[in-house]
Amino acid sequence: METTPIMRLLTTRLIVLSFLLGSIAHAQTHLQPTISSKPVYDTEVMPVVESSLSKMWESADAVVEVRIDSSEVKGIDRPGIAGRPQLPHVRTYHTSEVLRVIKGDVGKRSTIVFTQSAGQLELPDKIIRVADVEPLPSGERYVVFLRRPNSAGPWILLGERDGAFRLREGRVQPQGFGPVAREQANVTERQFGDQLERVAVRSPKPKV
């Protein structure tokens, strides 16, 4: 059947109208915000950051090169104050393979767990997250400065992210923002290793 100019015009308008309605529906679908009924509580971290590489070395119980294989966020309960419950500490636990031991009594190729104050913890009635601090990404190599307050507990990242230096493509990418991180930004792995060796020689030996 031959179409008339009027029929062609009506068909064109219907196609345009259908396209516009479809576009509007698609946009509304993607613009819908995700609303959670749980309150979100932000906690802040104020780590003690050492002012030099030698001071970091002396403060650390171990300095090791690791590869983070997996990470898990956990909540650590803390006692209430004046009968009022406190939010738990949020910490990310990194399970890592030791690739090289630079300082400390750690077995090479052993598996260690170290923690940092970072991450987001979802509880049945609330969400707690560490503000402005992201956990170290898994699957990457790092030189990490660690301390261990007691032999039964996990290793703790010294100075939080300032105690971690990612190794990628032969260069060092400090994960923190303190003076040592600024000094070591984009130096080569070889240069960083040489600095650690010089610091180790100059540092006082532990008492036996």
Salt bridges, closest charged atoms under 4 A:
ASP42 OD1 - ARG129 NE 2.43
GLU65 OE1 - ARG100 NE 3.03
GLU65 OE2 - ARG141 NH1 2.73
ASP69 OD1 - ARG67 NE 2.99
GLU97 OE1 - ARG67 NH2 2.58
GLU97 OE2 - ARG109 NH1 2.88
GLU122 OE2 - LYS38 NZ 2.76
ASP125 OD2 - LYS126 NZ 3.05
GLU140 OE2 - ARG168 NH2 2.34
GLU160 OE2 - ARG91 NH2 3.71
GLU189 OE2 - ARG141 NH2 3.01
ASP194 OD1 - ARG190 NE 3.81
